[in-house]
Amino acid sequence: MDNKKLLIIEDDDDLREGLHFSFAGDGYEVFDAGSKSEGLREIRKGIYDFVLLDCNLPDGTGFDLCREVRQFSAVPVIMLTARDTEMDEIKALELGVNDYLSKPFSLGVLKARMKRILNEKTETESLRSGDIVIEKNACKVYKNGEEVLLSRLEYRLLLYLIENKNHVLSKEQILSRIWDSDGKYVDNNTVSVNISRLRTKIENDASDPKHIKTIHGIGYIWKE
């Protein structure tokens, strides 16, 4: 199983370092941010599987950040906050936070809630876009009801594109998400080569793709 990428947005250095250490020990690939602007910049990269978000940040609130993030991403978010009023919790949930924990919190409870949210996301039965259906539990892909045989890498690439449909993904984002950071790709042509292979299996006409569009100088976008 691929390591999950976790982003911790927290301005308390001690808490952030403690969370980083604990989750890295559990096998997560952990990244840190100490402000709203830095956190938003990281989330826009599109590489994270989960976000732990502090409510009070030096340059804004977690509420504001979540409101902006939900305009372009469905990444799971748990808000960590010193605020414990019912209205704050309701506000967070209405803005699209997946869960809400008041400080001080139990690390065991936090991990259990994260596991539940990730399992619910993983167990979604199918993902449909146009004539393509992905059965996530079985890791199978169908086009117009006929199974399409993809390599593991092609499957992950297709899933990432469809999960971010109608959003442009740069080559750097795709490399960071699909290929790990220890250099399993050879050069910058890796993405274009694998996109081309995927098009031959998914598109009716790979030379005139309807789904996987090239955005010249930037990357690719999945269009329904």
C-alpha positions as CSV (number, residue, x, y, z in Angstrom):
1,M,0.0,0.0,0.0
2,D,1.3,3.5,-0.8
3,N,2.1,5.8,2.0
4,K,-0.6,8.3,2.7
5,K,0.5,12.0,2.4
6,L,-0.6,14.0,5.5
7,L,-0.4,17.8,5.7
8,I,-0.4,19.3,9.2
9,I,-1.4,23.0,9.3
10,E,-0.6,24.2,12.8
11,D,1.3,27.2,14.2
12,D,2.1,25.7,17.5
13,D,5.6,24.3,16.9
14,D,5.6,21.8,19.7
15,L,2.2,20.3,18.7
16,R,3.1,20.3,15.1
17,E,6.4,18.5,15.7
18,G,4.7,16.0,18.0
19,L,2.1,15.2,15.5
20,H,4.7,14.9,12.7
21,F,6.8,12.5,14.7
22,S,3.8,10.3,15.7
23,F,2.3,10.1,12.2
24,A,5.6,9.6,10.5
25,G,6.2,6.6,12.8
26,D,2.9,5.2,11.6
27,G,4.1,5.3,8.0
28,Y,2.5,8.5,6.8
29,E,4.5,10.9,4.6
30,V,4.1,14.0,6.7
31,F,4.4,17.6,5.5
32,D,4.0,20.8,7.7
33,A,2.7,24.3,7.3
34,G,2.5,27.0,9.9
35,S,0.1,29.5,8.4
36,K,-3.1,29.8,6.4
37,S,-1.3,31.0,3.2
38,E,1.4,28.3,3.4
39,G,-1.3,25.6,4.0
40,L,-3.4,26.8,1.1
41,R,-0.4,26.8,-1.2
42,E,0.4,23.2,-0.2
43,I,-3.2,22.0,-0.6
44,R,-3.3,23.5,-4.1
45,K,-0.5,21.0,-5.1
46,G,-3.2,18.3,-5.0
47,I,-0.9,15.6,-3.5
48,Y,-2.4,15.2,0.0
49,D,-4.6,12.4,1.3
50,F,-5.5,14.1,4.5
51,V,-5.2,17.5,6.3
52,L,-5.1,18.3,10.0
53,L,-6.0,21.9,10.3
54,D,-5.7,24.3,13.3
55,C,-8.5,26.7,13.7
56,N,-6.4,29.7,14.7
57,L,-3.6,30.6,12.4
58,P,-1.4,33.7,12.4
59,D,-2.7,35.0,9.1
60,G,-6.3,33.8,9.2
61,T,-8.6,31.1,10.5
62,G,-9.1,27.5,9.7
63,F,-12.7,28.3,8.8
64,D,-11.5,30.7,6.1
65,L,-9.0,28.2,4.8
66,C,-11.5,25.4,4.6
67,R,-14.0,27.7,2.7
68,E,-11.3,28.3,0.1
69,V,-10.2,24.7,-0.1
70,R,-13.7,23.4,-0.7
71,Q,-13.9,25.4,-3.9
72,F,-11.4,23.2,-5.5
73,S,-10.6,20.1,-3.4
74,A,-12.5,17.4,-1.5
75,V,-9.4,16.3,0.5
76,P,-10.5,15.1,4.0
77,V,-9.9,17.6,6.8
78,I,-10.1,17.3,10.6
79,M,-10.1,20.6,12.4
80,L,-8.1,20.9,15.6
81,T,-9.2,23.8,17.8
82,A,-9.0,25.4,21.2
83,R,-12.6,26.6,20.6
84,D,-15.2,24.2,21.9
85,T,-18.5,25.9,21.3
86,E,-21.3,24.2,19.6
87,M,-21.6,27.1,17.1
88,D,-18.0,26.7,16.0
89,E,-18.4,23.0,15.5
90,I,-21.5,23.5,13.4
91,K,-19.8,26.2,11.4
92,A,-16.8,23.9,10.7
93,L,-19.0,21.0,9.6
94,E,-21.1,23.3,7.4
95,L,-17.9,24.5,5.7
96,G,-17.0,20.9,4.7
97,V,-14.7,19.8,7.6
98,N,-15.0,16.0,7.9
99,D,-14.5,16.0,11.7
100,Y,-13.7,18.4,14.6
101,L,-11.6,17.9,17.7
102,S,-11.2,20.3,20.6
103,K,-7.8,20.7,22.2
104,P,-6.5,19.0,24.3
105,F,-7.4,15.8,22.4
106,S,-6.5,12.2,22.5
107,L,-4.0,11.2,19.9
108,G,-5.6,7.7,19.8
109,V,-9.1,9.2,19.1
110,L,-7.6,11.5,16.4
111,K,-6.0,8.5,14.6
112,A,-9.2,6.4,15.0
113,R,-11.3,9.2,13.4
114,M,-8.8,9.6,10.6
115,K,-8.8,5.9,9.9
116,R,-12.6,5.9,9.7
117,I,-12.7,8.8,7.3
118,L,-10.0,7.3,5.1
119,N,-11.8,3.9,5.1
120,E,-15.1,5.6,4.1
121,K,-13.3,7.3,1.3
122,T,-11.6,4.1,0.1
123,E,-14.8,2.1,0.3
124,T,-16.8,4.2,-2.1
125,E,-18.1,1.6,-4.4
126,S,-17.6,3.2,-7.8
127,L,-16.5,6.4,-9.5
128,R,-18.2,7.3,-12.8
129,S,-17.3,9.9,-15.4
130,G,-18.9,9.9,-18.7
131,D,-18.5,6.4,-20.2
132,I,-15.8,5.4,-17.7
133,V,-16.6,3.6,-14.4
134,I,-13.9,2.8,-11.8
135,E,-14.8,0.1,-9.3
136,K,-12.4,1.2,-6.5
137,N,-12.8,-1.8,-4.3
138,A,-11.8,-4.2,-7.1
139,C,-9.4,-1.7,-8.8
140,K,-11.2,-2.3,-12.1
141,V,-12.0,0.1,-14.9
142,Y,-14.9,-0.2,-17.3
143,K,-15.6,1.7,-20.5
144,N,-19.2,1.4,-21.8
145,G,-19.6,-1.7,-19.7
146,E,-16.5,-3.4,-21.0
147,E,-13.5,-3.9,-18.7
148,V,-10.3,-2.0,-19.7
149,L,-7.1,-3.7,-18.6
150,L,-4.7,-1.2,-17.1
151,S,-1.4,-1.5,-15.3
152,R,-1.2,-0.5,-11.7
153,L,0.4,2.8,-12.6
154,E,-2.2,3.5,-15.4
155,Y,-5.0,2.8,-12.9
156,R,-3.6,5.2,-10.3
157,L,-3.1,7.9,-13.0
158,L,-6.6,7.5,-14.3
159,L,-8.1,7.6,-10.8
160,Y,-6.1,10.8,-9.9
161,L,-7.3,12.5,-13.1
162,I,-11.0,11.6,-12.5
163,E,-10.9,12.5,-8.8
164,N,-9.8,15.9,-9.9
165,K,-12.0,16.2,-13.0
166,N,-12.3,19.7,-14.6
167,H,-9.2,20.9,-12.7
168,V,-5.8,21.3,-14.4
169,L,-3.1,19.1,-12.9
170,S,0.5,20.1,-13.6
171,K,3.1,17.5,-14.5
172,E,4.8,18.2,-11.2
173,Q,1.6,17.5,-9.3
174,I,1.1,14.2,-11.2
175,L,4.7,13.2,-10.6
176,S,4.4,13.9,-6.9
177,R,1.2,12.0,-6.6
178,I,1.8,9.0,-8.9
179,W,5.5,8.5,-8.6
180,D,7.1,8.6,-5.2
181,S,9.8,11.1,-4.3
182,D,12.7,8.7,-4.3
183,G,13.2,8.9,-8.0
184,K,11.3,6.1,-9.7
185,Y,10.7,8.3,-12.7
186,V,13.4,8.9,-15.3
187,D,12.8,12.3,-16.6
188,N,10.1,14.9,-17.3
189,N,8.8,12.9,-20.3
190,T,7.5,10.3,-17.9
191,V,4.1,11.9,-17.4
192,S,3.5,12.5,-21.1
193,V,4.5,9.0,-22.1
194,N,2.1,7.4,-19.6
195,I,-0.7,9.8,-20.5
196,S,-0.3,8.7,-24.1
197,R,-0.5,5.1,-23.1
198,L,-3.6,5.7,-21.0
199,R,-5.2,7.5,-23.9
200,T,-4.8,4.6,-26.2
201,K,-6.9,2.5,-23.7
202,I,-9.4,5.0,-22.6
203,E,-10.1,7.3,-25.5
204,N,-12.1,6.4,-28.6
205,D,-9.5,8.2,-30.6
206,A,-6.2,8.8,-28.8
207,S,-5.2,11.4,-31.4
208,D,-8.3,13.5,-30.6
209,P,-8.9,12.8,-26.9
210,K,-12.2,13.9,-25.4
211,H,-11.4,13.2,-21.8
212,I,-7.7,13.6,-21.1
213,K,-6.9,17.1,-22.5
214,T,-3.5,18.6,-22.7
215,I,-3.1,22.1,-21.3
216,H,0.0,23.2,-23.1
217,G,2.8,24.4,-20.9
218,I,1.0,23.4,-17.8
219,G,-0.3,19.8,-17.7
220,Y,-3.5,17.9,-18.2
221,I,-7.2,18.0,-17.3
222,W,-9.9,15.3,-17.3
223,K,-13.1,16.6,-19.0
224,E,-16.4,14.9,-18.7
